[in-house]
Amino acid sequence: YLSGALQVTVGHSHACALALGGAVYCWGESSQGQLGRGSWDDSFVPVRVLGVDAATAIVGGAMHTCALLASGQVMCWGRGGSQGGADDGSTRERTQPALVADLGGVVELTANDFTTCARRSDGEVLCWGRNLGKRPYGPGPDEHHLPVAIAAFRDAHQIAAGGLHVCAIHGADRALACVGLDHD
């Protein structure tokens, strides 16, 4: 039981909640460190994520979670670079939150099972994680372990991720564009 919850996000076998005051609590499976408590131990009750004290929003993927901090920075934990990023671009599991490198001024986060995206205050959208089918970000490696700007989204106003794609409302005409599997 957790009181004072403001937001909840759910992965494949874990869940996390943002509480009043900016703390984050997670529960469920921790085989990839997705509870953020410094171990791989599962928990059936909410446990506080280490080092996250000023979160304003959270998003979760299959086996990772990310928190947007009041400073505009992003911290992620759980499955490594293929699903959520890390401070150094590594792919190892993070049992504790790590800052995502070179990412500041963030005002919005979104995630699907394998990708996380951030919208900066200037409308730039950056994503990292698995590049399924080498389509979401264009030609290149199958995974991006550090944030990559998405050229298709100019001056984004809102972002959303689901399934195997990411969408944004962008530009002065507020056009909708999507990238990823089955999108150009």
Sine and cosine of phi, psi and omega as CSV:
sin_phi,cos_phi,sin_psi,cos_psi,sin_omega,cos_omega
0.00,0.00,0.73,-0.68,-0.01,-1.00
-0.71,-0.70,0.84,-0.54,0.04,-1.00
-0.98,-0.19,0.36,-0.93,0.02,-1.00
0.98,0.21,0.40,0.92,0.00,-1.00
-0.97,0.24,0.67,-0.74,0.03,-1.00
-0.95,-0.31,-0.49,0.87,-0.07,-1.00
-0.44,-0.90,0.49,-0.87,0.06,-1.00
-0.72,-0.69,0.56,-0.83,0.10,-1.00
-0.69,-0.73,0.51,-0.86,-0.11,-0.99
-0.77,-0.63,0.74,-0.68,0.11,-0.99
-0.98,-0.19,-0.34,-0.94,0.00,-1.00
-0.91,0.42,-0.69,0.72,-0.04,-1.00
-0.61,-0.79,0.43,0.90,0.08,-1.00
-0.56,-0.83,0.29,-0.96,0.05,-1.00
-0.62,-0.78,0.44,-0.90,0.04,-1.00
-0.67,-0.74,0.50,-0.87,0.03,-1.00
-0.76,-0.65,0.63,-0.78,0.14,-0.99
-1.00,-0.05,0.80,-0.61,-0.04,-1.00
-0.96,-0.28,0.31,-0.95,0.12,-0.99
-0.77,0.64,0.67,-0.74,0.00,-1.00
1.00,-0.04,-0.16,0.99,0.09,-1.00
1.00,-0.08,0.06,1.00,0.08,-1.00
-0.98,0.20,0.44,-0.90,0.03,-1.00
-0.85,-0.53,0.67,-0.74,0.02,-1.00
-0.83,-0.56,0.66,-0.75,0.02,-1.00
-0.77,-0.64,0.37,-0.93,0.04,-1.00
-0.44,-0.90,0.34,-0.94,-0.02,-1.00
0.90,-0.43,-0.54,-0.84,-0.02,-1.00
-0.98,0.22,0.55,-0.83,0.02,-1.00
-0.75,-0.67,0.52,0.85,-0.05,-1.00
-0.88,0.48,-0.38,0.93,0.03,-1.00
-0.90,-0.44,0.24,0.97,-0.02,-1.00
0.99,0.15,0.24,0.97,-0.14,-0.99
-0.93,0.36,-0.07,1.00,0.09,-1.00
-1.00,0.01,-0.22,0.97,0.10,-1.00
0.92,0.40,0.46,0.89,-0.06,-1.00
-0.95,-0.32,0.20,0.98,0.06,-1.00
1.00,0.02,0.18,0.98,0.01,-1.00
-0.49,-0.87,0.07,-1.00,0.08,-1.00
-0.98,-0.21,0.30,0.95,-0.03,-1.00
-0.99,0.17,0.77,-0.63,0.07,-1.00
-0.94,0.35,0.34,-0.94,0.07,-1.00
-0.54,-0.84,0.73,-0.68,0.04,-1.00
-1.00,0.01,-0.10,1.00,0.05,-1.00
-0.87,-0.50,0.47,-0.88,0.01,-1.00
-0.87,0.49,0.75,-0.66,0.08,-1.00
-0.85,-0.52,0.59,-0.81,-0.06,-1.00
-0.95,0.32,0.71,-0.71,0.05,-1.00
-0.97,0.25,0.75,-0.66,-0.06,-1.00
-0.93,0.37,0.77,-0.64,0.15,-0.99
0.99,0.16,0.08,1.00,0.05,-1.00
-0.95,-0.32,0.96,-0.27,-0.09,-1.00
-0.84,-0.54,-0.19,0.98,-0.08,-1.00
-0.73,-0.69,0.67,0.74,0.00,-1.00
-0.97,0.23,0.57,-0.82,0.08,-1.00
-0.91,-0.42,-0.26,0.97,0.03,-1.00
-0.32,-0.95,0.42,-0.91,0.07,-1.00
-0.71,-0.71,0.50,-0.87,0.12,-0.99
-0.67,-0.75,0.52,-0.85,-0.01,-1.00
-0.77,-0.64,0.50,-0.86,0.11,-0.99
-0.89,-0.45,-0.28,-0.96,-0.04,-1.00
-0.81,0.59,-0.80,0.60,-0.05,-1.00
-0.69,-0.73,0.54,0.84,0.06,-1.00
-0.54,-0.84,0.31,-0.95,0.08,-1.00
-0.63,-0.78,0.56,-0.83,0.07,-1.00
-0.77,-0.64,0.52,-0.85,0.02,-1.00
-0.83,-0.55,0.71,-0.70,0.15,-0.99
-1.00,0.03,0.81,-0.59,-0.02,-1.00
-1.00,-0.08,0.37,-0.93,0.02,-1.00
-0.85,0.52,-0.43,0.90,0.02,-1.00
-0.97,0.26,-0.15,0.99,-0.07,-1.00
1.00,0.04,0.08,1.00,0.08,-1.00
-1.00,-0.06,0.21,-0.98,-0.04,-1.00
-0.80,-0.61,0.69,-0.72,0.12,-0.99
-0.88,-0.48,0.64,-0.77,0.03,-1.00
-0.75,-0.66,0.41,-0.91,0.07,-1.00
-0.49,-0.87,0.31,-0.95,-0.05,-1.00
0.95,-0.30,-0.56,-0.83,-0.02,-1.00
-0.84,0.55,0.65,-0.76,-0.15,-0.99
-0.89,0.46,-0.50,-0.87,-0.17,-0.99
-0.80,0.60,-0.45,0.89,-0.04,-1.00
-0.94,0.34,-0.30,0.95,-0.04,-1.00
-0.71,-0.71,0.17,0.99,0.00,-1.00
-0.05,-1.00,-0.17,0.99,0.07,-1.00
1.00,0.05,0.28,-0.96,0.02,-1.00
-0.46,-0.89,0.19,-0.98,-0.08,-1.00
-0.92,0.39,-0.41,0.91,-0.05,-1.00
-0.88,-0.48,0.18,0.98,0.01,-1.00
0.98,0.21,0.18,0.98,-0.02,-1.00
-0.97,0.24,0.24,-0.97,-0.01,-1.00
-0.96,-0.28,0.10,1.00,-0.05,-1.00
-0.97,0.24,0.40,-0.92,0.04,-1.00
-0.91,0.41,0.54,-0.84,0.04,-1.00
-0.89,-0.45,0.93,-0.36,0.05,-1.00
-0.99,0.12,-0.13,0.99,0.09,-1.00
-0.74,-0.68,0.48,-0.88,-0.01,-1.00
-0.86,0.50,0.58,-0.81,0.08,-1.00
-0.75,-0.66,0.61,-0.79,0.07,-1.00
-0.92,0.40,0.65,-0.76,0.09,-1.00
-0.99,0.16,0.80,-0.60,-0.09,-1.00
-0.90,0.43,0.57,-0.82,0.13,-0.99
0.82,0.58,0.59,0.81,-0.03,-1.00
-0.73,-0.69,0.96,-0.28,0.04,-1.00
-0.66,-0.75,0.14,-0.99,0.01,-1.00
0.93,0.36,0.39,0.92,-0.05,-1.00
-0.98,0.18,0.69,-0.73,0.04,-1.00
-0.87,-0.49,-0.20,0.98,-0.02,-1.00
-0.43,-0.90,0.61,-0.79,0.09,-1.00
-0.83,-0.56,0.46,-0.89,0.17,-0.99
-0.53,-0.85,0.41,-0.91,0.01,-1.00
-0.48,-0.87,0.49,-0.87,0.25,-0.97
-0.88,-0.47,-0.23,-0.97,-0.08,-1.00
-0.82,0.57,-0.62,0.78,-0.20,-0.98
-0.84,-0.54,-0.01,1.00,-0.09,-1.00
-0.67,-0.74,0.57,-0.82,0.12,-0.99
-0.82,-0.57,0.64,-0.77,0.03,-1.00
-0.76,-0.65,0.52,-0.85,0.01,-1.00
-0.78,-0.63,0.66,-0.75,0.10,-0.99
-0.96,-0.30,0.81,-0.59,0.04,-1.00
-1.00,0.07,0.26,-0.96,-0.02,-1.00
-0.88,0.47,-0.40,0.92,0.04,-1.00
-1.00,0.06,0.07,1.00,0.04,-1.00
1.00,-0.01,-0.06,1.00,0.04,-1.00
-0.95,0.30,0.66,-0.75,0.04,-1.00
-0.91,-0.41,0.78,-0.63,0.04,-1.00
-0.83,-0.55,0.66,-0.76,0.00,-1.00
-0.77,-0.64,0.42,-0.91,0.09,-1.00
-0.51,-0.86,0.40,-0.91,-0.03,-1.00
0.78,-0.62,-0.46,-0.89,-0.07,-1.00
-0.99,0.17,0.75,-0.67,-0.01,-1.00
-0.98,-0.20,0.95,0.31,-0.10,-0.99
-0.85,0.53,0.78,-0.63,0.02,-1.00
0.93,0.37,0.18,0.98,-0.02,-1.00
0.80,0.60,0.52,0.85,-0.04,-1.00
-0.94,-0.33,-0.60,0.80,-0.09,-1.00
-0.84,0.54,-0.57,0.82,-0.07,-1.00
-0.91,-0.42,0.07,1.00,-0.05,-1.00
0.99,-0.13,-0.12,-0.99,-0.02,-1.00
-0.88,0.48,0.51,-0.86,0.04,-1.00
0.55,-0.84,-0.26,-0.96,-0.03,-1.00
-0.91,0.41,0.33,-0.94,-0.03,-1.00
-0.96,0.28,-0.34,0.94,0.01,-1.00
-0.71,-0.71,0.60,-0.80,0.12,-0.99
-0.91,-0.42,0.89,-0.46,-0.07,-1.00
-1.00,0.00,-0.16,0.99,0.08,-1.00
-0.77,-0.63,0.40,-0.91,-0.05,-1.00
-0.85,0.53,0.67,-0.74,0.02,-1.00
-0.82,-0.57,0.75,-0.66,0.02,-1.00
-0.92,0.39,0.65,-0.76,0.02,-1.00
-0.98,-0.18,0.96,-0.28,-0.09,-1.00
-0.90,0.44,-0.47,0.88,-0.04,-1.00
-0.93,0.38,-0.30,0.95,-0.02,-1.00
-0.95,-0.32,0.97,-0.22,0.03,-1.00
-0.96,-0.28,0.76,-0.65,0.02,-1.00
0.78,0.63,0.83,0.56,-0.06,-1.00
-0.93,0.37,0.60,-0.80,0.05,-1.00
-0.97,-0.26,-0.47,0.88,-0.02,-1.00
-0.38,-0.93,0.55,-0.83,0.04,-1.00
-0.77,-0.64,0.44,-0.90,0.06,-1.00
-0.47,-0.88,0.58,-0.81,0.03,-1.00
-0.79,-0.61,0.51,-0.86,0.06,-1.00
-0.20,-0.98,0.41,-0.91,0.02,-1.00
0.79,0.62,-0.88,-0.47,-0.04,-1.00
-0.86,-0.50,0.49,0.87,-0.02,-1.00
-0.54,-0.84,0.23,-0.97,0.03,-1.00
-0.75,-0.67,0.65,-0.76,0.00,-1.00
-0.80,-0.59,0.39,-0.92,0.04,-1.00
-0.56,-0.83,0.57,-0.82,0.24,-0.97
-1.00,-0.08,0.83,-0.56,-0.15,-0.99
-0.56,-0.83,0.25,-0.97,0.10,-0.99
0.97,0.23,0.16,-0.99,-0.02,-1.00
-0.89,0.45,-0.51,0.86,0.00,-1.00
-1.00,0.02,0.08,1.00,0.03,-1.00
0.80,0.60,0.74,0.67,0.02,-1.00
-0.96,0.30,0.47,-0.88,0.06,-1.00
-0.98,-0.21,0.76,-0.65,0.05,-1.00
-0.67,-0.74,0.55,-0.83,0.04,-1.00
-0.75,-0.66,0.52,-0.86,0.11,-0.99
-0.74,-0.67,0.45,-0.89,0.00,-1.00
0.79,-0.61,-0.25,-0.97,-0.03,-1.00
-0.86,0.50,0.77,-0.63,-0.02,-1.00
0.94,0.35,0.31,0.95,0.10,-1.00
-0.70,-0.71,0.52,-0.85,0.04,-1.00
-1.00,-0.10,0.00,0.00,0.00,0.00
